[in-house]
Amino acid sequence: MYGIRKAMENGKHECYQSDTTADSPDPNPADPWLFTDPQARIIYQIQDRLGQLEEDVCTYVMAQGQWAQEDLECKCEIQRLLREGLL
């Protein structure tokens, strides 16, 4: 199972910030950033290539501009487990 925590740089120290919480909104199937590593997004933004990353995610990862139903169900299940205190 893929990790639900994403590495975020904080100065010289690395800390972890959850990308999914119990009170996260329902996943938007058309959001290209839903499963995109926040650190990758920052790096591409710094390199002025954020548009390229978004295009690559939409073209090579999403299908017809939507996340797969299984991906969305996984995100919802993680949220449910977080609400129940099991994660």
C-alpha positions as CSV (number, residue, x, y, z in Angstrom):
1,M,0.0,0.0,0.0
2,Y,1.4,3.4,-0.9
3,G,2.1,5.7,2.0
4,I,-0.4,8.5,2.8
5,R,2.3,10.7,4.2
6,K,4.3,12.9,1.9
7,A,7.7,14.3,2.6
8,M,7.8,18.1,2.8
9,E,11.0,20.0,3.1
10,N,11.2,22.5,6.0
11,G,14.5,24.3,5.7
12,K,17.3,21.8,6.2
13,H,15.0,19.4,8.2
14,E,12.6,17.0,6.6
15,C,9.2,16.6,8.2
16,Y,6.1,14.8,7.1
17,Q,2.7,16.2,6.4
18,S,-0.3,14.0,5.7
19,D,-1.9,14.5,2.4
20,T,-5.2,12.9,3.6
21,T,-7.0,13.7,6.8
22,A,-10.2,12.4,8.3
23,D,-11.9,15.7,7.4
24,S,-10.5,16.0,3.9
25,P,-13.2,16.9,1.4
26,D,-14.5,14.1,-0.9
27,P,-11.9,13.5,-3.6
28,N,-12.5,15.4,-6.9
29,P,-12.0,13.0,-9.7
30,A,-10.8,15.8,-12.1
31,D,-8.2,17.3,-9.7
32,P,-4.8,16.5,-11.2
33,W,-3.2,17.3,-7.8
34,L,-5.2,14.7,-5.9
35,F,-2.5,12.0,-5.9
36,T,0.4,14.2,-7.0
37,D,3.3,14.4,-4.6
38,P,3.2,17.9,-3.1
39,Q,7.1,18.0,-3.1
40,A,7.1,17.2,-6.9
41,R,4.6,20.1,-7.4
42,I,6.9,22.5,-5.5
43,I,9.9,21.4,-7.5
44,Y,8.2,21.8,-10.8
45,Q,6.8,25.2,-9.7
46,I,10.3,26.4,-8.7
47,Q,11.5,25.2,-12.2
48,D,8.6,27.1,-13.8
49,R,7.4,23.7,-15.2
50,L,4.2,23.3,-13.2
51,G,2.1,23.3,-16.4
52,Q,4.2,20.5,-17.8
53,L,3.6,18.4,-14.7
54,E,-0.1,19.0,-14.8
55,E,-0.2,18.1,-18.5
56,D,1.8,14.9,-17.8
57,V,-0.5,13.8,-15.0
58,C,-3.6,14.5,-17.1
59,T,-2.2,12.7,-20.1
60,Y,-0.2,9.8,-18.7
61,V,-1.8,9.1,-15.3
62,M,-5.5,10.1,-15.5
63,A,-7.9,8.6,-18.0
64,Q,-9.9,11.2,-20.0
65,G,-9.3,13.8,-17.3
66,Q,-10.5,11.6,-14.4
67,W,-8.9,9.5,-11.8
68,A,-9.8,5.8,-11.8
69,Q,-12.7,4.8,-9.7
70,E,-10.4,2.4,-7.7
71,D,-8.1,5.3,-6.9
72,L,-11.0,7.4,-5.6
73,E,-12.3,4.5,-3.6
74,C,-8.9,4.0,-2.0
75,K,-8.7,7.7,-1.0
76,C,-12.2,7.4,0.6
77,E,-11.3,4.3,2.4
78,I,-8.2,5.9,3.9
79,Q,-10.4,8.8,5.1
80,R,-12.9,6.4,6.6
81,L,-10.1,4.5,8.5
82,L,-8.7,7.9,9.7
83,R,-12.2,8.9,11.0
84,E,-12.5,5.6,12.8
85,G,-9.0,6.0,14.4
86,L,-7.7,2.9,12.7
87,L,-5.0,4.8,10.8
